[in-house]
């Protein structure tokens, strides 16, 4: 069974998977770990820098958008 951390991170990734400019899922990123306070999950913010592979837009992971379904 998945624990609370895995469930939260899975949802966070779904909510932040696409470029905010063009909607692409392809990107290059830095990789720095950010601490998740399980008692204050709403404050979590992944600030890794992303560069969209399609349009070149530079943004942080937290500013990516959910996939349009």
N, C-alpha and C positions, 0 to 999 in steps of 0.2 A: 504494500500500500504506500502511496506517495505521502510524504509528510507535508506539513503546512508550508515549509520553505519552497519545496518543489512546485506546489500548486501555485503559490504566489508568483514565483519566477516564471513559470509557464505562461500565466496570464499576462504578466508584464511584457514578456517577449512578444506575445500576440498583439498587444496594444501598441507596440513600438517597432513594427517590422518593416515599414515602408518609408521611403524618402518623402519628406514633407513637401517637396517641390513637384516631383514627377510621379511619385507613387511606386517607384521601382523597389524591388526587394534586394537588389545587388548593391553591395557596398564594401569598402575596406574600412577597417576600424583600428583604433588603438585598443589595448587591452589592459585596463587597470581595474582591479577589483574594488567594488564599493560595498560598504557594510550595510546590511539590512537589519534594522532594529525591529525584531518581531513584535515589539510592544508599540511600535509607531510606524507601521508599514506604509502608511500614506505619505510619509516624508521621504521614501526611497527615491533616489534620482540617479540613474546611470549617466554619468557625464563623459563617457568615452567619446572621442571625436570620430565622426563617420564622414566618409567621402563617398557620395553616390557614384557608382560605376557607370551609370547611364548619362546623367546630366551634369555631374561634377559638383553638385551642391555640397557644401560643408556644413555640418550641423552636429549636435550631440545626440546620442542614442535616445535620450529622454524626449527629444523633440520629433522623433519619428512617429508616423501615424499607423493606425491599424489598417490591415488589408481590407479593401472594399469587397464585400462578399455579395 
